[in-house]
Amino acid sequence: MIKKTVIIDTDPGIDDAMAIALALFSQEIDVPLITTVAGNVGLENVTTNTLRLLSFFKKHVKVAKGASQPLLRVSEDASQFHGETGLAGFSYDKQATECLIDTHAVNAMYQELMKRQKTTVLAIGPLTNIALLLRMYPDSVHYIDEIVIMGGAINRGNYGVYTEFNSGFDPEATKIVYSAPVKKVMIGLEIGNQAIMEKEVLERLGNINGVGKMLSALFKHYQGEYFDKGVEVYDSTAIGYILHPEWYTCLEASVDVELCGTYTSGATLVDFTQKSQYIKVCTTIDAPKFIEWIIDSVAYMSHV
């Protein structure tokens, strides 16, 4: 079986932890590099969290630190949801410091892209690193199969009235990425809002093994008093698309990004009447199959 090569750009983050686990334990993809970007919490914390997760999962993957701030704006993180460290709710004994390389994420991504003909980029944080890659190394588009983005929203947002967090954290970067001549798939809020892990499923997850226990504990903290209502697993829907695109309904569309609106800065303006050869926007997911796949996948992580 030929594995698909995937570079993960991330800002762990509680929901990032599950997406990273699903990617690293998959038999169908190879992850040669994880790059970190400020987002849910600051760059140092998201990098430490990545190294902690790798140690916990007993995986050795190169990690490169990226952008500590948006391109032009002052950052506003999501520590009120993810905790000050970004992974509140579970204690980690070690971090895989040996995985951290002394190369900036943007340079590391480009070096990795040049090793093979086509690589998928999984973007589950703000798009600052990806935008810098596309601007600093414009030829990188020839080596990217597609960029699968967890970000944006067709309708309402969660960072602003119409703005999703990842796109709103760095609107200028988001606009650069969506404007680039490279294939992109937008997995927006609407998909995560359909992919809800109910309380019973989260409790089932917590009883599977060590990974399930860790993920369940993180999500319980993330939801707090709203745990009984279940949790949306946003970032995991992006890795789900890479492995099982048949579960998703996607349409060609154009996507622009609002930069100036007082209440709409960072909003993704999805236009299904103006199709782009470079952009697909997902509108639905087969949620029952997706959730059951998560449970089955975590069950295979039994050696942790």
C-alpha positions as CSV (number, residue, x, y, z in Angstrom):
1,M,0.0,0.0,0.0
2,I,1.3,3.4,-1.0
3,K,0.9,5.8,1.9
4,K,-0.2,9.4,1.4
5,T,2.4,11.9,2.8
6,V,0.8,14.6,5.1
7,I,2.5,17.5,6.7
8,I,0.5,18.7,9.8
9,D,0.4,22.4,10.6
10,T,-1.2,22.8,14.0
11,D,-1.8,24.8,17.2
12,P,-2.6,22.1,19.9
13,G,-5.3,22.8,21.4
14,I,-7.6,20.1,22.7
15,D,-9.3,19.2,19.4
16,D,-5.9,19.2,17.6
17,A,-4.8,16.4,19.9
18,M,-7.4,14.0,18.5
19,A,-6.6,14.9,14.9
20,I,-2.9,14.4,15.5
21,A,-3.6,11.0,17.1
22,L,-5.8,9.9,14.2
23,A,-3.1,10.9,11.7
24,L,-0.1,9.4,13.5
25,F,-1.7,6.1,14.1
26,S,-3.2,5.7,10.6
27,Q,-1.8,3.0,8.4
28,E,-2.7,4.9,5.3
29,I,-0.6,8.1,5.7
30,D,2.9,9.0,6.6
31,V,3.6,12.2,8.7
32,P,7.2,13.3,8.2
33,L,6.8,16.7,9.8
34,I,4.6,18.6,12.2
35,T,4.8,22.4,12.2
36,T,3.5,24.6,15.0
37,V,1.8,28.0,14.8
38,A,0.4,30.3,17.5
39,G,-3.3,30.1,17.7
40,N,-5.3,28.4,20.5
41,V,-2.4,29.4,22.8
42,G,1.1,30.9,22.2
43,L,3.8,29.4,20.1
44,E,5.9,28.0,23.0
45,N,2.9,26.3,24.5
46,V,1.6,24.8,21.3
47,T,5.1,23.5,20.5
48,T,5.5,22.0,24.0
49,N,2.1,20.4,23.6
50,T,3.1,18.8,20.3
51,L,6.2,17.3,22.0
52,R,4.1,16.1,24.9
53,L,1.7,14.4,22.6
54,L,4.4,12.7,20.6
55,S,6.0,11.4,23.8
56,F,2.6,10.2,25.0
57,F,1.9,8.5,21.7
58,K,5.4,7.0,21.5
59,K,5.9,8.5,18.0
60,H,9.0,10.2,16.6
61,V,8.2,12.9,14.1
62,K,10.2,16.0,13.3
63,V,8.6,19.2,14.8
64,A,9.4,22.7,13.7
65,K,8.3,26.0,15.3
66,G,6.6,28.5,13.1
67,A,5.0,31.9,13.4
68,S,4.5,33.3,16.9
69,Q,2.1,36.1,15.7
70,P,-0.3,36.8,12.9
71,L,1.1,38.5,9.8
72,L,-0.2,42.0,10.8
73,R,-2.4,41.8,13.8
74,V,-2.1,41.3,17.6
75,S,-3.0,37.8,18.5
76,E,-6.0,36.8,20.6
77,D,-5.8,33.2,21.7
78,A,-8.4,30.7,22.8
79,S,-6.9,29.8,26.2
80,Q,-10.3,30.4,27.9
81,F,-11.4,27.2,26.2
82,H,-8.2,25.2,26.0
83,G,-6.7,26.3,29.3
84,E,-3.6,28.4,29.8
85,T,-1.3,25.7,28.4
86,G,-3.6,24.6,25.7
87,L,-4.1,21.0,26.9
88,A,-5.9,21.5,30.2
89,G,-7.6,18.5,31.6
90,F,-4.7,15.9,31.4
91,S,-1.2,15.7,32.8
92,Y,1.7,14.6,30.7
93,D,4.9,13.2,32.2
94,K,7.3,13.9,29.4
95,Q,7.9,15.7,26.1
96,A,9.8,14.4,23.1
97,T,12.3,17.2,23.0
98,E,14.5,15.2,20.6
99,C,11.9,15.7,17.9
100,L,12.3,19.5,17.8
101,I,14.5,20.6,15.0
102,D,16.3,23.9,14.7
103,T,14.7,25.0,11.5
104,H,11.8,27.5,11.1
105,A,8.5,25.8,10.2
106,V,8.3,27.5,6.8
107,N,11.7,26.4,5.7
108,A,11.2,22.9,7.1
109,M,7.9,22.6,5.2
110,Y,9.6,23.7,1.9
111,Q,12.5,21.3,2.4
112,E,10.1,18.4,3.1
113,L,7.9,19.3,0.0
114,M,11.0,19.2,-2.2
115,K,11.7,15.6,-1.3
116,R,8.7,14.2,-3.2
117,Q,6.3,15.0,-6.0
118,K,3.1,15.6,-4.1
119,T,2.4,16.1,-0.4
120,T,-0.9,16.9,1.4
121,V,-0.8,19.8,3.9
122,L,-3.2,19.4,6.8
123,A,-3.9,22.9,8.2
124,I,-5.7,22.7,11.6
125,G,-4.6,26.0,13.0
126,P,-4.3,29.6,11.8
127,L,-2.9,29.8,8.3
128,T,0.1,32.1,9.1
129,N,2.8,29.4,8.3
130,I,1.1,28.3,5.1
131,A,0.7,31.9,3.9
132,L,4.4,32.5,4.6
133,L,5.3,29.3,2.7
134,L,3.3,30.4,-0.3
135,R,4.8,33.9,-0.4
136,M,8.5,32.9,0.4
137,Y,8.5,29.9,-1.8
138,P,5.9,30.4,-4.6
139,D,7.1,27.3,-6.4
140,S,5.9,25.2,-3.4
141,V,2.4,25.0,-5.1
142,H,3.9,22.5,-7.6
143,Y,4.7,20.1,-4.8
144,I,1.5,20.3,-2.8
145,D,-1.3,17.9,-3.7
146,E,-3.8,19.9,-1.7
147,I,-4.2,21.9,1.4
148,V,-7.0,20.5,3.6
149,I,-8.1,23.4,5.9
150,M,-10.1,23.2,9.1
151,G,-11.2,26.8,9.1
152,G,-13.8,29.2,7.9
153,A,-17.5,29.1,7.9
154,I,-20.2,29.3,5.3
155,N,-22.7,30.9,7.7
156,R,-22.1,32.0,11.3
157,G,-18.8,32.0,13.1
158,N,-17.5,31.1,16.6
159,Y,-14.8,33.8,16.9
160,G,-17.1,36.6,15.6
161,V,-20.6,36.7,14.3
162,Y,-19.5,35.5,10.9
163,T,-15.9,34.5,11.6
164,E,-14.4,31.2,12.5
165,F,-11.4,31.2,14.9
166,N,-8.6,29.9,12.6
167,S,-9.5,32.3,9.8
168,G,-10.2,35.2,12.2
169,F,-6.9,34.8,14.1
170,D,-5.0,35.9,10.9
171,P,-7.3,37.2,8.2
172,E,-4.5,38.3,6.0
173,A,-2.9,34.9,6.0
174,T,-6.2,33.3,5.3
175,K,-6.7,35.5,2.3
176,I,-3.3,34.7,0.9
177,V,-3.9,31.0,1.1
178,Y,-7.3,31.1,-0.5
179,S,-6.0,33.3,-3.3
180,A,-3.1,30.9,-4.1
181,P,-3.1,28.7,-7.2
182,V,-3.1,25.4,-5.3
183,K,-5.9,23.0,-4.6
184,K,-7.6,23.6,-1.3
185,V,-10.5,21.9,0.6
186,M,-12.3,24.0,3.2
187,I,-13.7,22.0,6.1
188,G,-15.6,24.8,7.9
189,L,-17.6,25.1,11.1
190,E,-20.6,23.5,9.5
191,I,-18.9,20.2,9.3
192,G,-17.7,20.2,12.9
193,N,-21.2,21.2,14.0
194,Q,-22.5,18.1,12.4
195,A,-19.8,15.8,13.8
196,I,-20.8,15.8,17.5
197,M,-19.5,13.2,20.0
198,E,-22.3,12.7,22.4
199,K,-21.6,12.3,26.1
200,E,-22.2,8.5,25.9
201,V,-19.7,8.3,23.1
202,L,-17.1,10.3,25.0
203,E,-17.5,8.0,28.0
204,R,-17.1,5.0,25.7
205,L,-14.0,6.6,24.3
206,G,-12.5,7.1,27.7
207,N,-12.9,3.4,28.5
208,I,-11.1,2.1,25.4
209,N,-7.4,2.6,26.3
210,G,-4.8,5.2,27.4
211,V,-5.3,7.4,24.3
212,G,-9.1,7.3,24.7
213,K,-8.8,8.2,28.4
214,M,-6.6,11.1,27.6
215,L,-8.8,12.5,24.8
216,S,-12.0,12.0,26.8
217,A,-10.4,14.0,29.7
218,L,-9.4,16.8,27.4
219,F,-12.9,17.1,25.9
220,K,-14.5,17.0,29.3
221,H,-12.4,20.0,30.4
222,Y,-13.1,21.7,27.0
223,Q,-16.8,21.4,27.4
224,G,-17.0,22.0,31.2
225,E,-20.6,22.3,32.4
226,Y,-21.8,21.7,28.8
227,F,-20.3,18.2,28.6
228,D,-23.7,16.6,28.7
229,K,-24.4,18.1,25.3
230,G,-21.5,16.5,23.7
231,V,-18.5,18.1,21.8
232,E,-17.8,19.1,18.3
233,V,-14.6,17.5,17.0
234,Y,-13.7,20.2,14.5
235,D,-10.0,19.4,13.7
236,S,-10.6,15.7,13.3
237,T,-13.0,16.3,10.5
238,A,-10.1,17.5,8.4
239,I,-8.0,14.3,8.8
240,G,-11.3,12.4,8.3
241,Y,-11.6,14.0,4.9
242,I,-8.0,13.0,3.9
243,L,-8.7,9.4,4.8
244,H,-12.4,9.1,3.9
245,P,-13.5,11.8,1.4
246,E,-16.4,9.7,0.4
247,W,-18.1,10.7,3.7
248,Y,-18.2,14.3,2.7
249,T,-20.3,16.4,0.3
250,C,-18.1,19.1,-1.3
251,L,-18.8,21.7,-3.9
252,E,-16.6,23.9,-6.0
253,A,-16.8,27.5,-4.9
254,S,-14.8,30.7,-4.7
255,V,-13.7,31.9,-1.2
256,D,-12.8,35.4,-0.4
257,V,-11.8,36.8,3.1
258,E,-13.0,40.0,4.7
259,L,-10.2,42.1,6.1
260,C,-11.8,45.3,7.2
261,G,-15.2,44.8,8.6
262,T,-15.7,45.8,12.2
263,Y,-17.9,42.7,12.9
264,T,-16.8,40.5,10.0
265,S,-13.0,40.7,9.8
266,G,-11.7,37.2,9.0
267,A,-15.0,36.0,7.7
268,T,-14.8,33.6,4.7
269,L,-17.1,34.7,1.9
270,V,-18.2,31.4,0.2
271,D,-19.7,31.9,-3.2
272,F,-21.1,28.7,-4.8
273,T,-22.2,30.6,-7.9
274,Q,-18.5,31.5,-8.8
275,K,-16.6,28.2,-9.0
276,S,-12.9,28.0,-8.6
277,Q,-10.7,25.2,-10.0
278,Y,-8.6,25.4,-6.8
279,I,-11.3,25.3,-4.0
280,K,-13.8,22.8,-2.8
281,V,-16.0,23.6,0.2
282,C,-17.5,20.8,2.2
283,T,-21.1,21.1,3.2
284,T,-22.1,17.8,4.8
285,I,-20.5,14.8,6.5
286,D,-21.8,11.3,7.3
287,A,-21.5,12.0,11.0
288,P,-22.4,8.4,12.2
289,K,-19.7,6.8,10.1
290,F,-17.2,9.5,11.1
291,I,-17.8,9.1,14.8
292,E,-17.7,5.3,14.7
293,W,-14.4,5.6,12.7
294,I,-12.9,7.6,15.5
295,I,-13.9,5.0,18.1
296,D,-12.5,2.2,15.9
297,S,-9.3,4.1,15.2
298,V,-8.6,4.9,18.9
299,A,-9.2,1.2,19.7
300,Y,-6.2,0.4,17.4
301,M,-4.0,2.6,19.6
302,S,-3.8,0.0,22.2
303,H,-0.1,0.0,22.8
304,V,-0.2,3.4,24.4
